[in-house]
Amino acid sequence: MANRMKYGRSNVAKVPKSLTGVTGLDEMTDGGFPSGRTTIVVGGPGSGKTILSLQFLVRGAAHGEAGIFVAFEETSSRIISNAASFGWKLGELRQQKKLFFLDAKPTTDLVQSGDFDLHGMLAALEAKAREIKAKRIVFDAVDVVLALLPDAAARRREIYRLHEWLLARNLTGVISAKRGSDPIPSVDQQWFGFMQFMVDCAVILHHGVVTGVSQRNVRVQKYRGSAFDENESPMLIGAEGLEVATAPSLSRSHPKVSSRRISSGVRRLDTMLGGGYYRGASVLITGFPGTAKTTLSGAFAEASCQRGERTLFVTFDSDSNEVIRDLGSVGIRLAGFVKSGLLRMVSARSITGSAETYLVRIKMLARQHRARCMVIDPVSTWSNSGGDLTAHSVAERLIDWSKLEGITLVCTSLLDEISSQSEVGAPMQMSTLADTWIHLSYVIQAGERNRGLSIIKSRGTAHSNQVRELILSNAGVTLADTYSAGGEVLMGTMRWEKESAERAAHQITEAAARLKRVRLDAEEAELAVRLKSLHVELEAKQVEKALLIEATKSREGELSRGRTRMKELRGSDMAISVRK
Amino acid sequence: MSGTARFKFRLYIAGDAENSTRARANFLAICDEHLAGRYEVEIIDVFRHPGRALEDGILMTPTLVKLAPSPVRRIVGTLSHIEPVLQAFGLNRSSP
């Protein structure tokens, strides 16, 4: 990580600066090279000095600052045609008098006798600078002309002259010089130390080969009166010129944090994650070869496309058509989205170069495609190119960058079978940076190899702690619950057995319950019948009782009537009144 | 080398800078010794004519250009080392 030193904070009057047009470098220098002062750019052959100087002029010319390029080493026509590959139209700028090229390459048949100086060139440049109102000037490969001078004293004198001339004209100057890779300068390069001491800003470019991969670095060695990033940063020659990769500084804008969830493409995984991945999050999927990392990332890509989001799928392992075919076999259909242009598949096998190159290409592709979701499968390929250290910082920057852009990133990473049996050895320490880390593994049990999925971490999410079984079929990808028995997770056939055993047990209980219900039904029915018969019996009794009462009444009436009749018949009236 | 060829020179100097003053003196001395009566020279001060320097591609001063006889040669410096100068002129010291 860059440790940013801020010396200049207390200074009220900041050094005025001129942007170089090299994005990362402008951040390292906190705004570019010092205006009206001299900057020296030093590096070995092919380290990008000329490109850097040109980019500095092009940036100026594009913003109304005319510039002069003094070419000591190459002819201006060659420089102009080389620059065309970056899309810089130097010829046009020259016609518009925004740029002027001075061919100052010493001719080979030049005879030298005694001391000389640069008066002639400076007088000529002065006239030209006034004519086009130049603000920026570059002396490219000044070492070529310095080498012609007879002695060290003369070299110092001419450097001094050049410097004074620049200061007096208030031109923002860049002097580039070649320097061998020796840490101790040779005798004829003693001027170099003097120059470094004299100028206000010194930038060192380095080009080397680390384990067979070309790597460029840039370092700001000094910057008078300004804060600067002192660390060496990777640099590369991209499609539009130089690009310096810097670690994000605190001053940079923070990415928008979203609490929206998007589907991982596997419904049950979404459930495990509490709704899916966070929008704009970085997801790392690790696992051994064949643990379905690509499948899982493919499911994510499919889900993104189904939502109508532009997606970039970068595959390092195989051809993109192969990936589409293979994913089709597990019910993930991407071909249609490729055709509609929603999904862009890129096979990055063809890209060779350092991790930096990959990063820049991927950023460019994502920007071109305006991707909202991105899959990189696998990101671990990077560790092969240019050493772990670089790959790590690249992965870090990839995550930072995608967050800044609000791109949801899914990276897979291959764990190699021997070195990383432990999950701790996740490649490139990306695991600490990723928001969600899903680990896929094989669980070997009872002669079977089954795929297990576990969520090792997921920031800001209450996630399931359980290992699930990942099942691939031609109907798609799904997860299955696993059974723990005696502290062991059961998968595959054992899970199936357990499942069927449970099913059987369930059936038995079910049958028993049904039986009981039937019995109860019968009893209920029986009781109801009995109830009914009792009712009927009751009614009968009531009728009987009513009849009885009736009968009694009528008999009594009959009797009294009979008695009266008898008394009448007997003629007694006494008996009637004295009834008991 | 015939001793009759006419020489034509152009000498670019930077005002009265030390190197330029010395070059002018050395040039005249060499010509007096080796090319007496058969040379002509145009002396151009780049401070006064910066456009000329630009057009002619003169970046280092002093610069002496031998225009004739051909081939055209450029000699940079104070001309204090006579050997390379005479060689560029096509003159051999042993046959003056």
Interface residues (C-beta under 8 A of the other chain):
Chain A: L102 D103 A104 P106 T107 D109 L110 V111 Q112 S113 G114 D115 F116 D117 L118 H119 G120 M121 A123 A124 E126 A127 K128 V145 L148 P150
Chain B: Y12 A14 G15 A17 N19 S20 R22 A23 N26 V46 F47 P50 G51 A53 L54 G57 I58 L59 M60 T61 P62 T63 R73 R74 I75 V76 G77 T78 L79 S80 H81 I82 P84 V85 Q87 A88
